[in-house]
Amino acid sequence: MKVSIRNVKKMMIDIDTPVIEFRQSRMKKRKFKILAPGDENMFPLCLSPHTKYDFLVDFTKLYERDNILRKYSKAVIHVNDKNGKPVTKRKIKISLPHYS
């Protein structure tokens, strides 16, 4: 899945490591930090005004790490600045292929 972080403000912002939160219900949640491609430590990321940063989230690595995630059908990606203030929150619905 492609994630795009855009700075639409007129000043620089520092983006902290994005977090993906898998949800099955209100009580069942799992959170993971999203690493940049190649497991490089890109965050905190400083974005100039009117610029963006695109990267891919590889769900297969997460599913290999924790197979129970296949039961979770919803996810939320949280992007905060370095002070912990939310920059954006994006809800996504996950549909997985069925394996027999």
MARZASE-478389 format. One line per field, with one value per residue: z, x, y of N, C-alpha, C, O, CB in turn; residue number from 1. Coordinates in pm, whole numbers, always signed. Each point is the difference from the previous one (the first is absolute). Glycine has a CB too. Example, Ala and Ser with C-alpha at 12.3 -4.5 7.8 and 13.67 -1.06 7.14 Angstrom:
% MARZASE-478389
nzz <- +780 -197
nxx <- +1319 +154
nyy <- -569 +222
cazz <- +0 +6
caxx <- -89 +82
cayy <- +119 +119
czz <- +0 +73
cxx <- +90 -77
cyy <- +120 +109
ozz <- +66 +17
oxx <- +104 +51
oyy <- -2 +111
cbzz <- +59 -232
cbxx <- -293 +67
cbyy <- -115 -174
resi <- 1 2
***
This chain:
% MARZASE-478389
nzz <- +0 -203 +319 -192 +288 -178 +185 -84 +200 -155 +168 -105 +78 +150 -176 +323 -173 -196 +267 -247 +255 -141 +86 +55 +127 +67 +65 -269 +5 -148 +56 -255 +71 -309 +16 -212 -197 +189 +311 -106 +311 -258 +326 +141 -320 +44 -178 -117 +70 -166 +119 -43 +162 -253 +245 -144 +287 -99 +111 -40 +265 +149 -78 +104 +286 +45 -177 +175 -278 -124 +222 -125 -212 +111 -82 +164 -217 +321 -231 +329 -120 +120 +182 -53 -251 -122 -240 -9 +183 -302 +137 -184 -16 +55 -285 +127 -303 +175 +51 -90
nxx <- +83 +149 +53 -49 +152 -161 +196 -335 +231 +85 +196 +188 -237 +259 -194 +41 +78 -283 -103 -98 -226 -26 -302 -54 -157 +45 +217 +179 +244 +228 +143 +179 +179 -119 +328 +4 -51 +196 -164 +43 -29 -216 -31 +197 -58 +128 -303 +186 -279 -133 +143 -182 +193 -132 +53 -136 -156 +187 -339 +258 +126 -276 -33 +295 -73 -271 -99 -182 +24 -208 -210 +59 -269 +190 +296 -47 +256 +32 +132 +98 +130 +237 -276 -119 -134 -170 +215 -273 -177 +35 -275 +179 -273 +262 -154 +215 -21 -215 +308 -188
nyy <- -116 +220 +103 +275 +115 +257 +182 +105 +175 +244 -241 -221 -207 -130 -233 -108 -242 +59 -144 -214 +35 -326 +124 -326 +250 +283 -230 -38 +262 -179 +306 -103 +271 +13 -122 +237 -242 -185 -55 +347 +71 +158 +78 +223 -24 +315 -6 +262 +122 -252 -317 -242 -174 -198 -218 -235 -24 -280 -56 -200 +130 -31 -305 -86 +122 -158 -305 +216 +192 -227 +143 +311 +41 +262 +88 +267 +66 +136 +218 +84 +258 -138 +62 -323 +194 -266 +93 -159 -179 -165 -160 -214 -166 -207 -109 -242 -107 -175 -130 -253
cazz <- +0 -11 +96 -42 +104 -63 +84 -68 +79 -48 +78 +6 +110 +25 +10 +77 -64 -8 +69 -54 +107 -49 +92 -21 +73 +81 +100 -59 -85 -6 -60 -52 -65 -141 -36 -139 -80 +30 +145 +31 +101 -67 +85 -42 -136 -10 -129 -36 -43 -129 -49 +48 +8 -31 +26 -4 +120 -40 +100 +13 +112 +124 +14 +33 +138 +90 -86 +51 -66 -112 +47 +15 -129 -6 +47 +3 -4 +76 -30 +97 -8 +102 +132 +28 -51 -123 -128 -70 +38 -118 +21 -120 +14 -51 -54 -29 -78 +81 -33 +45
caxx <- -83 +76 -31 +54 -7 +17 +1 -75 +15 +100 +123 +52 -47 +76 -91 +49 -26 -142 -42 -120 -75 -98 -114 -104 -112 +48 +94 +110 +82 +144 +68 +135 +63 +27 +137 +20 +51 +137 +17 +80 -60 -28 -79 -91 +17 -29 -62 -10 -136 -52 +72 -59 +86 -76 +66 -89 -13 -7 -79 +44 +94 -76 -74 +97 +42 -111 -101 -133 -45 -88 -138 -35 -46 +11 +127 +11 +137 +15 +121 +13 +124 +96 -53 -111 -127 -40 +5 -112 -40 -67 -59 -2 -62 +92 -61 +107 -40 -23 +88 -55
cayy <- +116 +123 +104 +129 +102 +131 +119 +105 +122 +95 -14 -137 -85 -122 -113 -113 -129 -33 -121 -63 -65 -96 -8 -100 +59 +112 -47 -75 +86 -27 +115 -22 +114 -24 +34 +37 -112 -40 +14 +118 +86 +127 +87 +105 +48 +143 +32 +142 +36 -46 -118 -125 -118 -122 -128 -115 -82 -140 -73 -140 -9 +6 -125 -104 +23 -28 -60 +30 +123 -34 +9 +141 +49 +146 +55 +145 +47 +124 +77 +109 +75 -46 +33 -89 +53 -69 +69 -60 -136 -55 -132 -83 -131 -101 -121 -95 -118 -119 -112 -129
czz <- +0 +102 -46 +112 -67 +104 -78 +75 -59 +79 +2 +115 +8 +26 +79 -73 -3 +68 -70 +114 -63 +104 -41 +67 +80 +98 -59 -101 +6 -72 -42 -58 -143 -30 -147 -76 +32 +147 +37 +103 -59 +93 +125 -136 -5 -141 -18 -41 -141 -63 +53 +0 -20 +38 +0 +134 -47 +109 +19 +113 +134 +26 +31 +147 +100 -83 +44 -66 -117 +40 +14 -137 -16 +51 -5 -4 +69 -40 +93 -26 +116 +142 +39 -46 -129 -123 -84 +58 -115 +30 -133 +31 -70 -53 -46 -89 +93 -49 +49 +37
cxx <- +89 -49 +70 -21 +30 +0 -68 +10 +109 +130 +43 -64 +89 -99 +67 -36 -149 -29 -125 -64 -105 -110 -93 -128 +56 +109 +123 +74 +145 +65 +142 +52 +29 +142 +6 +56 +147 +34 +92 -74 -17 -67 +79 +40 -42 -52 -8 -144 -31 +84 -70 +105 -89 +82 -105 +1 -21 -70 +49 +100 -72 -74 +93 +41 -108 -119 -142 -57 -93 -148 -47 -37 +11 +137 -8 +148 +5 +133 +0 +127 +90 -45 -119 -135 -36 +10 -116 -29 -82 -50 +1 -70 +90 -81 +112 -51 -16 +90 -62 +108
cyy <- +124 +102 +127 +100 +133 +110 +111 +133 +89 -5 -145 -75 -123 -113 -111 -130 -30 -135 -55 -79 -90 -12 -114 +46 +118 -42 -70 +86 -47 +116 -39 +130 -38 +46 +36 -121 -28 +11 +116 +84 +139 +100 +36 +57 +146 +29 +152 +31 -49 -111 -124 -110 -121 -122 -109 -72 -143 -80 -144 -17 +1 -132 -117 +10 -40 -48 +32 +126 -27 +7 +144 +56 +151 +43 +152 +33 +135 +65 +121 +79 -42 +32 -86 +51 -72 +91 -49 -138 -53 -140 -75 -132 -100 -117 -92 -112 -120 -113 -128 -96
ozz <- +75 +12 -34 +46 -57 +97 -94 -40 -90 -22 -33 +104 -101 +94 -31 -98 +106 +4 -29 +68 -65 +120 -117 -50 -13 +34 +61 -110 +103 -105 +69 -64 -29 +18 -81 +61 +17 +38 +104 +5 +16 -31 +50 -31 +41 -99 +85 -27 -89 -121 +88 -64 +72 -21 +9 +65 -73 +105 +106 +70 +92 +112 +71 +66 +106 -53 -81 +4 -41 -87 +16 -95 -109 +84 -78 +74 -41 +3 -4 -64 +82 +95 +109 +20 -86 +1 -65 +67 -42 +36 -105 +115 -112 +71 -85 +7 +98 -119 +107 +40
oxx <- +97 -120 +118 -113 +108 -76 +59 -61 +73 +90 -78 -33 +50 -79 +112 -75 -64 +86 -93 +66 -93 +27 -34 -110 +118 +89 +106 -49 +47 -48 +69 -74 +40 +34 -80 +52 +81 +117 +66 -123 +87 -5 +75 +118 -110 +70 -54 -77 +84 +18 -86 +104 -98 +121 -120 +104 -95 +57 -21 -2 +38 -3 -39 +23 +29 -76 -93 -121 -74 -86 -120 +77 -24 +60 -77 +79 -69 +105 -90 +93 -39 +53 -55 -101 +87 -48 -69 +85 -97 +78 -28 +1 +45 -84 +81 -117 +74 +5 -60 -28
oyy <- +8 +24 -1 +19 +18 -4 +55 +100 -41 +81 -90 +57 -49 +7 -41 +3 -2 -88 +75 -78 +49 -6 -16 -22 +34 +78 +1 +25 -50 +42 -75 +75 -113 +117 -48 -92 +92 -5 -3 +2 +86 +120 -84 +16 +35 -22 +71 -92 +8 -5 +9 +10 -18 -4 +26 -12 -29 -30 -57 -101 -72 -48 -92 -101 -55 +81 -7 +22 +89 +11 +24 -16 +53 -66 +57 -58 +94 -64 +83 -50 -83 -58 +16 -67 -19 +114 +78 -59 +64 -88 +57 -45 +24 -55 +37 -37 -14 -30 -4 -113
cbzz <- +45 -256 +225 -290 +243 -304 +214 -51 +296 -53 +175 -203 +72 -1 -188 +315 -29 -219 +251 -305 +224 -254 +161 +37 +27 -55 +92 +145 -66 +104 +71 +15 +247 -79 +259 +3 -199 -264 -84 -235 +173 -184 -137 +272 -136 +271 -78 -47 +237 +87 -98 -23 +84 -167 +125 -312 +213 -242 -166 -315 -232 -141 -228 -304 -186 +219 +32 +215 +111 -6 +103 +297 +104 -54 -3 +57 -175 +192 -241 +234 -195 -262 -144 +170 +192 +135 +77 -277 +293 -188 +295 -199 +122 +92 +14 +211 -302 +162 -94 -184
cbxx <- -281 +160 -143 +68 -39 -34 +154 -95 -149 -276 +15 +251 -289 +277 -222 +50 +289 -103 +191 +31 +133 +149 +49 +282 -246 -314 -300 -76 -205 +14 -207 +23 +60 -279 +170 -12 -245 -55 -104 +227 +18 -16 -287 -162 +70 +110 -78 +321 -72 -110 +306 -329 +264 -242 +302 -65 -3 +156 -173 -36 +134 -22 -133 +59 +115 +157 +254 +182 +285 +267 +153 +76 -130 -310 +204 -298 +118 -244 +96 -220 -79 +126 +134 +230 -43 -104 +321 -28 +99 +66 -119 +213 -280 +264 -293 +226 +47 -243 +261 -167
cbyy <- -133 -68 -166 -70 -181 -80 -126 -274 -82 +64 +287 +19 +131 +123 +101 +127 -80 +219 +8 +64 +146 -121 +263 -164 -257 +27 -24 -241 +246 -294 +232 -318 +195 -88 -105 +335 -34 +76 -241 -4 -220 -244 -19 +38 -266 +78 -286 +96 +193 +232 +117 +59 +132 +121 +86 -13 +220 +53 +200 +69 +186 +296 +181 +101 +242 +94 -174 -131 +19 -159 -239 +40 -245 +90 -261 +87 -220 -27 -160 -84 +279 +88 +215 -9 +245 -258 -51 +189 -14 +226 +29 +151 +73 +126 +88 +91 +104 +100 +152 +148
resi <- 1 2 3 4 5 6 7 8 9 10 11 12 13 14 15 16 17 18 19 20 21 22 23 24 25 26 27 28 29 30 31 32 33 34 35 36 37 38 39 40 41 42 43 44 45 46 47 48 49 50 51 52 53 54 55 56 57 58 59 60 61 62 63 64 65 66 67 68 69 70 71 72 73 74 75 76 77 78 79 80 81 82 83 84 85 86 87 88 89 90 91 92 93 94 95 96 97 98 99 100
***
